[in-house]
Amino acid sequence: MTDNLAAVLDQVRACRVCELSLPQGCRPVIRAEASARLLVIGQAPGTKVHASGVPWDDASGVRLRQWLNLTPEVFYDTRQVAIMPMGFCYPGRGKSGDLPPRPECAPLWHSAVRELLPNIELTLLIGSYAQQYYLPKDRFTLTQRVQQWRDYLPEFLPLVHPSPRNQLWLKRNPWFEGEVVGHLQRRVAEVLER
């Protein structure tokens, strides 16, 4: 199974499907091993991650690791944690921040990768793009989905994006860090201890 996953990851990293739409070219960012038990699905790499090739290698990643109560060594240990964004390459900049993830990536690659991750016990859906793709089609807002996080367990846990741009959201929703992050830390510890 590991050989098949390695082959699919090589194909993802070689993907050029949306190359003409990417202002900084293709540099797909993904990390996984078949033994991983936690899957982190985010949005798309930002400019810093595009430059380094390391997922969550920015301020958002620092906050995410705090929420998970994981050191960088554990977070980046692909034997335990798989990391796959909705869009694998930096999509470019829009008027109010980065553009949405390219829509080609998830339908093209997510199923193939997830089928080769048989040990995943929890998938974190970070941000509205991941939630809209994986959760039942509804009219809920991101805030409503995150408030109803228990409804998606045990497979999924929807989270707000840990971007510094979401500081106001976090201030308006103090229940998130008290209630959701507390559960998240306990559940991640359980998943990774096995």
VEXDREN-2710 file (C-alpha; in Angstrom, 1 decimal):
% VEXDREN-2710
k/r/px/py/pz
1/MET/0.0/0.0/0.0
2/THR/2.8/2.4/0.8
3/ASP/4.2/2.0/-2.7
4/ASN/0.9/2.9/-4.2
5/LEU/0.6/6.0/-2.0
6/ALA/4.1/7.1/-2.9
7/ALA/3.2/6.8/-6.6
8/VAL/0.0/8.9/-6.2
9/LEU/2.0/11.5/-4.2
10/ASP/4.6/11.6/-7.0
11/GLN/1.7/12.2/-9.5
12/VAL/0.2/14.9/-7.3
13/ARG/3.6/16.7/-7.1
14/ALA/4.1/16.4/-10.8
15/CYS/0.6/17.7/-11.6
16/ARG/0.4/20.7/-14.0
17/VAL/-3.4/20.7/-14.7
18/CYS/-3.9/24.4/-13.7
19/GLU/-0.4/25.7/-14.3
20/LEU/-1.6/28.4/-16.7
21/SER/-3.8/29.8/-13.9
22/LEU/-1.1/30.0/-11.2
23/PRO/0.8/33.3/-11.0
24/GLN/3.9/31.7/-9.4
25/GLY/3.7/28.3/-11.2
26/CYS/3.1/24.8/-9.8
27/ARG/4.5/23.6/-6.6
28/PRO/2.0/21.1/-5.1
29/VAL/2.4/20.8/-1.3
30/ILE/1.2/17.5/0.3
31/ARG/2.6/15.2/2.9
32/ALA/1.4/11.7/3.9
33/GLU/2.3/8.1/4.8
34/ALA/-0.1/5.2/4.9
35/SER/0.4/4.9/8.7
36/ALA/-0.9/8.4/9.4
37/ARG/-3.9/8.6/11.8
38/LEU/-4.7/12.3/11.6
39/LEU/-5.5/14.1/8.3
40/VAL/-5.3/17.9/8.1
41/ILE/-7.2/19.3/5.1
42/GLY/-6.7/23.1/4.8
43/GLN/-7.2/25.6/2.0
44/ALA/-4.2/26.2/-0.2
45/PRO/-0.6/27.2/0.3
46/GLY/0.2/30.8/0.9
47/THR/3.3/32.6/-0.5
48/LYS/5.6/31.5/2.4
49/VAL/4.5/27.8/2.0
50/HIS/4.9/28.1/-1.7
51/ALA/8.4/29.3/-1.3
52/SER/9.4/26.7/1.4
53/GLY/7.3/23.7/0.2
54/VAL/6.5/23.0/3.9
55/PRO/2.8/23.0/4.7
56/TRP/1.6/25.3/7.5
57/ASP/5.0/27.0/7.6
58/ASP/3.6/30.4/8.6
59/ALA/1.8/32.2/11.4
60/SER/-1.4/30.1/10.6
61/GLY/0.7/26.9/11.2
62/VAL/2.0/28.2/14.5
63/ARG/-1.6/28.8/15.8
64/LEU/-2.8/25.5/14.3
65/ARG/-0.1/23.5/16.2
66/GLN/-1.0/25.4/19.4
67/TRP/-4.6/24.4/18.9
68/LEU/-3.5/20.8/18.3
69/ASN/-1.0/20.9/21.2
70/LEU/1.6/19.4/18.9
71/THR/5.2/20.2/18.5
72/PRO/6.5/20.8/15.0
73/GLU/8.3/17.4/15.2
74/VAL/5.1/15.5/15.7
75/PHE/3.0/17.7/13.4
76/TYR/5.5/17.1/10.5
77/ASP/5.9/13.4/11.2
78/THR/4.2/12.0/8.2
79/ARG/3.9/8.6/9.9
80/GLN/1.4/10.2/12.2
81/VAL/0.0/13.3/10.5
82/ALA/-1.0/13.6/6.8
83/ILE/-1.4/17.1/5.4
84/MET/-3.4/17.8/2.2
85/PRO/-4.9/21.1/1.1
86/MET/-8.0/21.6/-1.0
87/GLY/-5.7/23.3/-3.6
88/PHE/-2.2/22.0/-3.7
89/CYS/-0.5/25.2/-5.2
90/TYR/-0.5/28.8/-4.3
91/PRO/-3.6/30.2/-6.1
92/GLY/-2.5/33.9/-6.3
93/ARG/-3.7/37.1/-4.6
94/GLY/-7.1/38.6/-4.7
95/LYS/-8.5/41.9/-3.5
96/SER/-8.9/40.8/0.1
97/GLY/-6.3/38.1/0.5
98/ASP/-5.3/34.9/-1.3
99/LEU/-7.6/33.6/-4.0
100/PRO/-9.7/30.5/-3.3
101/PRO/-8.1/27.1/-3.8
102/ARG/-8.0/26.0/-7.4
103/PRO/-11.2/23.9/-8.0
104/GLU/-9.4/21.2/-10.0
105/CYS/-7.3/19.7/-7.2
106/ALA/-9.8/18.1/-4.8
107/PRO/-11.9/16.3/-7.4
108/LEU/-8.7/15.1/-9.2
109/TRP/-6.7/13.9/-6.2
110/HIS/-8.4/13.8/-2.9
111/SER/-10.2/10.4/-3.3
112/ALA/-7.1/8.7/-4.7
113/VAL/-5.0/10.0/-1.7
114/ARG/-7.6/9.3/1.0
115/GLU/-8.1/5.7/-0.3
116/LEU/-4.5/5.0/0.5
117/LEU/-4.7/6.4/4.0
118/PRO/-6.5/3.5/5.8
119/ASN/-5.5/4.4/9.3
120/ILE/-7.0/7.9/9.5
121/GLU/-9.1/8.2/12.6
122/LEU/-9.8/12.0/12.4
123/THR/-9.9/14.5/9.6
124/LEU/-9.7/18.2/10.4
125/LEU/-11.6/20.3/7.9
126/ILE/-10.0/23.7/8.2
127/GLY/-11.9/26.6/6.6
128/SER/-15.0/26.8/4.5
129/TYR/-13.6/25.3/1.3
130/ALA/-12.8/22.0/3.0
131/GLN/-16.1/22.0/4.9
132/GLN/-18.1/22.7/1.8
133/TYR/-16.4/19.9/-0.1
134/TYR/-16.6/17.2/2.6
135/LEU/-19.6/17.9/4.7
136/PRO/-23.3/17.5/3.8
137/LYS/-24.5/20.2/1.4
138/ASP/-26.4/22.6/3.5
139/ARG/-26.8/26.3/4.0
140/PHE/-24.8/26.5/7.1
141/THR/-22.1/29.2/7.5
142/LEU/-18.6/28.3/8.7
143/THR/-19.5/29.5/12.2
144/GLN/-22.6/27.3/12.3
145/ARG/-20.7/24.2/11.1
146/VAL/-18.0/24.9/13.7
147/GLN/-20.6/25.4/16.4
148/GLN/-22.2/22.0/15.5
149/TRP/-18.8/20.2/15.4
150/ARG/-20.1/17.3/17.4
151/ASP/-22.5/16.4/14.5
152/TYR/-19.6/15.6/12.2
153/LEU/-17.7/13.3/14.6
154/PRO/-16.1/10.8/14.7
155/GLU/-14.8/11.2/11.1
156/PHE/-14.6/15.0/10.7
157/LEU/-13.9/18.0/12.9
158/PRO/-14.6/21.4/11.2
159/LEU/-12.4/24.3/12.3
160/VAL/-12.1/27.9/11.5
161/HIS/-8.9/28.8/9.7
162/PRO/-6.1/29.7/12.2
163/SER/-5.0/32.7/10.1
164/PRO/-4.2/35.9/11.9
165/ARG/-6.9/37.5/9.7
166/ASN/-9.5/35.5/11.8
167/GLN/-8.5/37.3/15.0
168/LEU/-11.9/39.2/15.0
169/TRP/-13.8/35.9/14.5
170/LEU/-12.0/34.3/17.5
171/LYS/-12.8/37.4/19.7
172/ARG/-16.5/37.2/18.7
173/ASN/-16.6/33.4/19.3
174/PRO/-14.7/32.8/22.6
175/TRP/-16.5/29.4/22.9
176/PHE/-14.3/28.1/20.1
177/GLU/-11.0/28.1/22.0
178/GLY/-12.6/27.0/25.2
179/GLU/-14.8/24.3/23.9
180/VAL/-13.6/23.1/20.5
181/VAL/-9.9/23.5/21.0
182/GLY/-10.1/21.6/24.3
183/HIS/-11.9/18.7/22.7
184/LEU/-9.5/18.9/19.7
185/GLN/-6.4/18.6/21.9
186/ARG/-7.8/15.6/23.8
187/ARG/-8.9/13.8/20.6
188/VAL/-5.7/14.4/18.8
189/ALA/-3.7/13.1/21.8
190/GLU/-5.9/9.9/21.8
191/VAL/-5.5/9.4/18.0
192/LEU/-1.8/9.8/18.0
193/GLU/-1.1/7.7/21.1
194/ARG/-2.4/4.5/19.5
END
